[in-house]
């Protein structure tokens, strides 16, 4: 714990030169994730855990893979557990439905007086459409059933990890102020991404064995404070490598589903 805190707070110097060079030069990057065994440490961020089972047969294969084939540790960041409730189950799915219905009502009313929403209204319409596209499917009871199965697998297999919030909070604030990933693209005071990352590193560190082939973190976040054009932010790569001393991979949910389908 103390070693992780020192690294994240830079009481221990992080040498990210190699990670930066590899990120800039494709020839120096790790090859595509293709482990020889299924003994690797695996963790998910909130949205990736939430959407793991979606996507038809690929989603089903991904959950089946975790349930029956993956033999390494499965880490559940404590921050992810509470965000699933706070951001997803409690808020996003009903809010998406309510917002969409309100927009439809507004369009009907405006149309009734012979007006259009205008340029600003069109931007709102696009944003609402994207919101419903991303989260509206959770209104579907069948999709809820898929997620319940995913959570049963996490309940049976995952270990939960949480860093002490009071001890790590000043680190989260200083990292945000210095634009240290992850989460510097979020508003000040929103340190959830940092705690997802810190919880994951702690959990992965605690579960490593001599046979652990690699460490994999699956995220559905495409902001540049996590990755850019599919390349992991070099600071995150350097932190994971320094902490875990194993090859580290950051995959999108689509990449993990594709990988799991090849193992089905």
TORSEBA-333184 format. One record per residue (C-alpha): x, y, z; residue in three letters; residue number from 1. Coordinates in steps of 0.02 Angstrom, whole numbers, plus 50000, padded with zeros to 5 digits. Layout:
<rolos>
ROLO    c1    c2    c3  aa   i
ROLO     X     Y     Z Ala NUM
...
</rolos>
This chain:
<rolos>
ROLO    c1    c2    c3  aa   i
ROLO 50000 50000 50000 Unk   1
ROLO 50135 50124 50051 Unk   2
ROLO 50238 50085 49896 Unk   3
ROLO 50088 50116 49783 Unk   4
ROLO 50048 50280 49871 Unk   5
ROLO 50229 50337 49853 Unk   6
ROLO 50228 50297 49668 Unk   7
ROLO 50062 50382 49630 Unk   8
ROLO 50115 50535 49731 Unk   9
ROLO 50289 50533 49652 Unk  10
ROLO 50380 50514 49817 Unk  11
ROLO 50457 50376 49713 Unk  12
ROLO 50518 50442 49545 Unk  13
ROLO 50425 50371 49397 Unk  14
ROLO 50534 50351 49243 Unk  15
ROLO 50411 50355 49099 Unk  16
ROLO 50541 50385 48961 Unk  17
ROLO 50528 50211 48887 Unk  18
ROLO 50339 50211 48895 Unk  19
ROLO 50333 50381 48809 Unk  20
ROLO 50455 50325 48674 Unk  21
ROLO 50356 50166 48641 Unk  22
ROLO 50193 50264 48633 Unk  23
ROLO 50268 50381 48503 Unk  24
ROLO 50352 50244 48402 Unk  25
ROLO 50234 50101 48351 Unk  26
ROLO 50383 49985 48329 Unk  27
ROLO 50417 49992 48516 Unk  28
ROLO 50241 49952 48574 Unk  29
ROLO 50186 49788 48647 Unk  30
ROLO 50117 49665 48519 Unk  31
ROLO 49929 49638 48513 Unk  32
ROLO 49862 49550 48666 Unk  33
ROLO 49874 49364 48632 Unk  34
ROLO 49926 49273 48792 Unk  35
ROLO 49992 49096 48788 Unk  36
ROLO 49883 49050 48936 Unk  37
ROLO 49726 49116 49021 Unk  38
ROLO 49822 49154 49182 Unk  39
ROLO 49824 49344 49180 Unk  40
ROLO 49756 49472 49301 Unk  41
ROLO 49602 49560 49234 Unk  42
ROLO 49501 49711 49288 Unk  43
ROLO 49364 49825 49218 Unk  44
ROLO 49315 50006 49235 Unk  45
ROLO 49133 50050 49270 Unk  46
ROLO 49065 50063 49094 Unk  47
ROLO 49162 49911 49033 Unk  48
ROLO 49094 49805 49175 Unk  49
ROLO 48921 49873 49143 Unk  50
ROLO 48923 49831 48958 Unk  51
ROLO 49029 49673 48957 Unk  52
ROLO 48885 49557 48911 Unk  53
ROLO 48810 49667 48776 Unk  54
ROLO 48844 49646 48591 Unk  55
ROLO 48754 49486 48550 Unk  56
ROLO 48858 49327 48543 Unk  57
ROLO 49021 49422 48576 Unk  58
ROLO 48952 49488 48740 Unk  59
ROLO 48890 49315 48788 Unk  60
ROLO 49059 49242 48745 Unk  61
ROLO 49146 49372 48853 Unk  62
ROLO 49043 49327 49007 Unk  63
ROLO 49062 49141 48970 Unk  64
ROLO 49250 49165 48959 Unk  65
ROLO 49258 49247 49130 Unk  66
ROLO 49145 49115 49205 Unk  67
ROLO 49229 48959 49138 Unk  68
ROLO 49395 48989 49052 Unk  69
ROLO 49491 49134 49126 Unk  70
ROLO 49604 49061 49260 Unk  71
ROLO 49693 49215 49325 Unk  72
ROLO 49635 49338 49458 Unk  73
ROLO 49486 49450 49424 Unk  74
ROLO 49496 49619 49511 Unk  75
ROLO 49346 49730 49548 Unk  76
ROLO 49395 49908 49597 Unk  77
ROLO 49287 49963 49742 Unk  78
ROLO 49256 50128 49653 Unk  79
ROLO 49179 50033 49508 Unk  80
ROLO 49053 49947 49621 Unk  81
ROLO 48982 50110 49687 Unk  82
ROLO 48985 50195 49517 Unk  83
ROLO 48883 50054 49441 Unk  84
ROLO 48744 50103 49561 Unk  85
ROLO 48772 50291 49566 Unk  86
ROLO 48799 50323 49381 Unk  87
ROLO 48716 50179 49292 Unk  88
ROLO 48581 50079 49378 Unk  89
ROLO 48511 50226 49478 Unk  90
ROLO 48532 50371 49359 Unk  91
ROLO 48577 50344 49178 Unk  92
ROLO 48446 50222 49117 Unk  93
ROLO 48290 50309 49185 Unk  94
ROLO 48365 50480 49149 Unk  95
ROLO 48397 50432 48968 Unk  96
ROLO 48216 50380 48949 Unk  97
ROLO 48149 50536 49034 Unk  98
ROLO 48261 50653 48935 Unk  99
ROLO 48214 50572 48770 Unk 100
ROLO 48029 50585 48811 Unk 101
ROLO 48047 50768 48862 Unk 102
ROLO 48136 50808 48699 Unk 103
ROLO 48000 50723 48597 Unk 104
ROLO 47870 50825 48690 Unk 105
ROLO 47966 50986 48657 Unk 106
ROLO 47982 50948 48471 Unk 107
ROLO 47794 50915 48460 Unk 108
ROLO 47754 51079 48547 Unk 109
ROLO 47873 51180 48440 Unk 110
ROLO 47810 51098 48282 Unk 111
ROLO 47632 51139 48334 Unk 112
ROLO 47669 51325 48322 Unk 113
ROLO 47760 51307 48156 Unk 114
ROLO 47936 51326 48225 Unk 115
ROLO 48094 51219 48224 Unk 116
ROLO 48216 51188 48366 Unk 117
ROLO 48350 51287 48276 Unk 118
ROLO 48537 51259 48277 Unk 119
ROLO 48552 51249 48467 Unk 120
ROLO 48403 51133 48477 Unk 121
ROLO 48478 51019 48347 Unk 122
ROLO 48637 51006 48452 Unk 123
ROLO 48530 50956 48601 Unk 124
ROLO 48439 50827 48496 Unk 125
ROLO 48604 50750 48441 Unk 126
ROLO 48666 50743 48621 Unk 127
ROLO 48506 50660 48682 Unk 128
ROLO 48512 50534 48540 Unk 129
ROLO 48690 50488 48591 Unk 130
ROLO 48637 50473 48773 Unk 131
ROLO 48495 50355 48731 Unk 132
ROLO 48607 50258 48612 Unk 133
ROLO 48737 50232 48750 Unk 134
ROLO 48623 50200 48898 Unk 135
ROLO 48444 50181 48841 Unk 136
ROLO 48464 49995 48812 Unk 137
ROLO 48468 49969 49001 Unk 138
ROLO 48282 50000 49002 Unk 139
ROLO 48263 49831 48916 Unk 140
ROLO 48228 49695 49047 Unk 141
ROLO 48323 49569 48942 Unk 142
ROLO 48478 49677 48948 Unk 143
ROLO 48458 49695 49136 Unk 144
ROLO 48456 49505 49145 Unk 145
ROLO 48620 49499 49048 Unk 146
ROLO 48698 49620 49170 Unk 147
ROLO 48636 49520 49319 Unk 148
ROLO 48726 49368 49250 Unk 149
ROLO 48884 49471 49230 Unk 150
ROLO 48873 49528 49411 Unk 151
ROLO 48849 49348 49469 Unk 152
ROLO 49015 49305 49386 Unk 153
ROLO 49099 49452 49470 Unk 154
ROLO 49022 49401 49636 Unk 155
ROLO 49087 49223 49618 Unk 156
ROLO 49260 49262 49551 Unk 157
ROLO 49318 49440 49584 Unk 158
ROLO 49415 49509 49731 Unk 159
ROLO 49372 49687 49782 Unk 160
ROLO 49510 49813 49814 Unk 161
ROLO 49501 49990 49885 Unk 162
ROLO 49640 50111 49930 Unk 163
ROLO 49610 50219 50086 Unk 164
ROLO 49513 50371 50025 Unk 165
ROLO 49579 50497 50154 Unk 166
ROLO 49760 50449 50123 Unk 167
ROLO 49745 50451 49933 Unk 168
ROLO 49629 50602 49911 Unk 169
ROLO 49768 50734 49917 Unk 170
ROLO 49859 50633 49784 Unk 171
ROLO 49704 50633 49676 Unk 172
ROLO 49689 50822 49690 Unk 173
ROLO 49872 50856 49651 Unk 174
ROLO 49869 50738 49503 Unk 175
ROLO 49716 50823 49431 Unk 176
ROLO 49798 50993 49453 Unk 177
ROLO 49953 50934 49360 Unk 178
ROLO 49853 50847 49224 Unk 179
ROLO 49914 50676 49275 Unk 180
ROLO 49807 50535 49206 Unk 181
ROLO 49680 50466 49224 Unk 182
ROLO 49538 50589 49246 Unk 183
ROLO 49616 50759 49212 Unk 184
ROLO 49487 50787 49075 Unk 185
ROLO 49349 50777 49206 Unk 186
ROLO 49291 50929 49307 Unk 187
ROLO 49393 50976 49460 Unk 188
ROLO 49334 50878 49610 Unk 189
ROLO 49283 50727 49508 Unk 190
ROLO 49418 50602 49557 Unk 191
ROLO 49324 50443 49517 Unk 192
ROLO 49440 50390 49375 Unk 193
ROLO 49592 50407 49487 Unk 194
ROLO 49515 50296 49621 Unk 195
ROLO 49463 50167 49491 Unk 196
ROLO 49645 50162 49435 Unk 197
ROLO 49720 50159 49610 Unk 198
ROLO 49598 50024 49668 Unk 199
ROLO 49639 49920 49515 Unk 200
ROLO 49828 49934 49539 Unk 201
ROLO 49812 49885 49722 Unk 202
ROLO 49701 49737 49681 Unk 203
ROLO 49813 49678 49540 Unk 204
ROLO 49967 49695 49649 Unk 205
ROLO 49890 49589 49785 Unk 206
ROLO 49839 49449 49668 Unk 207
ROLO 50001 49426 49570 Unk 208
ROLO 50081 49254 49572 Unk 209
ROLO 50237 49184 49493 Unk 210
ROLO 50133 49118 49348 Unk 211
ROLO 50038 49279 49309 Unk 212
ROLO 50075 49310 49126 Unk 213
ROLO 50011 49488 49109 Unk 214
ROLO 49894 49619 49182 Unk 215
ROLO 49745 49682 49081 Unk 216
ROLO 49630 49829 49114 Unk 217
ROLO 49473 49846 49009 Unk 218
ROLO 49399 50020 48989 Unk 219
ROLO 49262 50095 48884 Unk 220
ROLO 49335 50270 48908 Unk 221
ROLO 49414 50344 48752 Unk 222
ROLO 49465 50513 48823 Unk 223
ROLO 49649 50558 48805 Unk 224
ROLO 49673 50551 48994 Unk 225
ROLO 49663 50362 48970 Unk 226
ROLO 49723 50333 48793 Unk 227
ROLO 49741 50414 48623 Unk 228
ROLO 49701 50326 48460 Unk 229
ROLO 49707 50160 48547 Unk 230
ROLO 49876 50193 48631 Unk 231
ROLO 49878 50191 48822 Unk 232
ROLO 49935 50353 48902 Unk 233
ROLO 50122 50324 48934 Unk 234
ROLO 50110 50381 49115 Unk 235
ROLO 49979 50247 49151 Unk 236
ROLO 50084 50119 49060 Unk 237
ROLO 50237 50168 49163 Unk 238
ROLO 50141 50164 49327 Unk 239
ROLO 50068 49993 49291 Unk 240
ROLO 50237 49922 49237 Unk 241
ROLO 50329 49995 49387 Unk 242
ROLO 50197 49931 49509 Unk 243
ROLO 50161 49761 49436 Unk 244
ROLO 50321 49709 49347 Unk 245
ROLO 50219 49620 49214 Unk 246
ROLO 50169 49662 49035 Unk 247
ROLO 50021 49780 49046 Unk 248
ROLO 49881 49797 48918 Unk 249
ROLO 49736 49918 48912 Unk 250
ROLO 49595 49851 48803 Unk 251
ROLO 49430 49923 48745 Unk 252
ROLO 49273 49823 48781 Unk 253
ROLO 49263 49776 48596 Unk 254
ROLO 49443 49713 48598 Unk 255
ROLO 49412 49607 48752 Unk 256
ROLO 49251 49536 48681 Unk 257
ROLO 49342 49490 48520 Unk 258
ROLO 49482 49408 48620 Unk 259
ROLO 49358 49310 48726 Unk 260
ROLO 49267 49251 48570 Unk 261
ROLO 49428 49176 48503 Unk 262
ROLO 49444 49076 48666 Unk 263
ROLO 49263 49016 48666 Unk 264
</rolos>
